[in-house]
Amino acid sequence: MGQLITVTPKPTIKPGVAVFELNRSLTGMGHERYASADIAGHRPVDELARRLFATGGVQAVHVYSNVVTVELAEGGDDDGLVDVMRDLFTYYREGVEVADPMAAS
């Protein structure tokens, strides 16, 4: 359940940098930059940055509206980053029991 995000990788000329375009804005007209996994916020853009850092191959994340720029860590690659972004709003996954609000407590 939840809506998948369409993620389009964009070409870059700078090694170690990956750029992705999403089909929805995460920051409006604001810029958000994350240089570490120590993120205090609870907005979708904060959660996306946390998840990207959790992959282990990310050094920094910058988000402007619907464009996500990822600086890869030394030896890191962008494998799996599209999946992380695409599934940001997917709440129910295979094997997870869906709560029934009508069930008796």
N, C-alpha and C positions, 0 to 999 in steps of 0.2 A: 504494500500500500504506500501511497506517497507518489509524487510525480518525479519522474526522472528528468534530469537536466541534460540538454543536448550540449555536448562539449566538442569544439572543433580546434584541434591543434593548429597553430599558425607557424609558418616558417620563421626562423631566426638566423641571424648571421653571427651571433655571439655564442661561442661554445660555453656549455654549462648553464645556459638559460633556456627555459621552455616557456612558451606563451600559449595560452588557451583562451578561446572566446566561448562564452556561455550564452544560452538563449534567454537569460534573465539577469537582471542587475542585482548585485548583492550589496552594493554600497551607495546606490543613488549616484550623486555627483561627487562623492567624497573619495579620497584615497585612504587606503589602509595598508600599513607596512608592518610586517612581523619579522623580527630578526632572531627570534628564539621561540621554543615551544611553550614558554611561560606566558600564557595568554589568559587574562582575567575575564574578558567579556563573555557574553552568552548569546550574541547575535549569530545568525547563520554564517556570516563572514568569519567570525572568530572560530566557530566550530570547524569550518572548512580548513582554516590555517592549522588548527590543532591536528586534524586528520592528515593533512599533507606532511606535517612534521613527523607524525607517528610512522610514516613509511620508512623513515631512517635515511632517506637520500636527499633531504631538502635542507638547504642552508638559510633561505629567506623566502618570504612570500609577499607579493605586492598585489593588491586588488584595487582596480579602478572601475567602478560600475560593473560591467560584465566581462572584463578582461583580467585574467589571472596570470601574473608573471611569476615564475618559480626559478630561483637561483638554486641550482643543484649543488649538493655537497661534493667534495673531492671524491671522484670515483663513482658518484651517484648517476642515476639515469632516470628518465621520465616514465619508465615502465610502471604501470598501475595507477598513475596519477589521474588519468582520464576516468578510471573506474571510481576513484575516491570522489571526484567532483560530480560525476553523473549520479551517484547514489546519495548525495548529501541529504535529500529530502525523502529517502526511502526509509520508512519507519518499521515496517513489518517484513521480516526476511524469512526464508525457508527455515523451518525448525523452531521458529519463535511463536509461542502461543499468543493468539490475538485476544485481548481482553474483551469480555462481553459485559457492557454496562448494565444490561438487563438481568444478569445472573444474580441470584441471591447471595448475599455475603455470609 
